[in-house]
Amino acid sequence: MEAHEAATPEELADILEVAYALAADLGVSPEQLENIRAAKASQRGGFTKRIVWTGNCH
């Protein structure tokens, strides 16, 4: 099975539930979490192009 086939919307929703629960433990609402995510994406870019920085090459 390819990765995109395994990532069903239901499984992605489960990941969001985990993120929301972790945020709640820190006293952060889902709305606050989204605002933080959006600000970081605006400043640093997001992951929509699936490009991930892994560090400097030496």
C-alpha positions as CSV (number, residue, x, y, z in Angstrom):
1,M,0.0,0.0,0.0
2,E,1.3,3.5,-0.9
3,A,1.5,6.2,1.7
4,H,-1.2,8.3,0.2
5,E,-3.6,5.3,0.2
6,A,-3.0,4.8,3.9
7,A,-3.6,8.4,4.8
8,T,-7.4,8.4,4.8
9,P,-9.4,11.4,6.0
10,E,-10.4,9.4,9.1
11,E,-6.8,8.8,10.0
12,L,-5.9,12.4,9.5
13,A,-8.8,13.4,11.8
14,D,-7.3,11.1,14.4
15,I,-4.0,12.9,14.1
16,L,-5.8,16.2,14.6
17,E,-7.5,14.9,17.7
18,V,-4.1,14.0,19.2
19,A,-2.7,17.5,18.3
20,Y,-5.8,19.2,19.9
21,A,-5.5,17.1,23.0
22,L,-1.8,17.9,23.4
23,A,-2.6,21.6,22.8
24,A,-5.4,21.5,25.4
25,D,-2.9,20.1,27.9
26,L,-0.8,23.3,27.3
27,G,-3.9,25.5,27.7
28,V,-4.1,26.2,23.9
29,S,-7.4,26.2,22.1
30,P,-7.8,24.7,18.6
31,E,-8.3,28.3,17.4
32,Q,-5.0,29.5,19.0
33,L,-3.2,26.4,17.6
34,E,-4.5,27.3,14.1
35,N,-3.3,30.9,14.5
36,I,0.1,29.7,15.6
37,R,0.3,27.3,12.6
38,A,-0.8,30.0,10.2
39,A,1.7,32.5,11.5
40,K,4.6,29.9,11.2
41,A,3.5,29.0,7.7
42,S,3.4,32.6,6.7
43,Q,6.9,33.3,8.2
44,R,8.7,30.0,7.3
45,G,6.5,28.4,4.7
46,G,4.4,25.3,5.0
47,F,4.6,21.7,4.0
48,T,2.2,21.9,1.0
49,K,5.1,21.2,-1.4
50,R,6.4,18.4,0.8
51,I,9.8,20.0,1.0
52,V,11.3,19.4,4.5
53,W,14.6,21.0,5.6
54,T,16.7,18.3,7.3
55,G,19.7,20.5,8.3
56,N,22.8,21.9,6.8
57,C,25.0,19.7,4.7
58,H,28.7,19.8,5.6
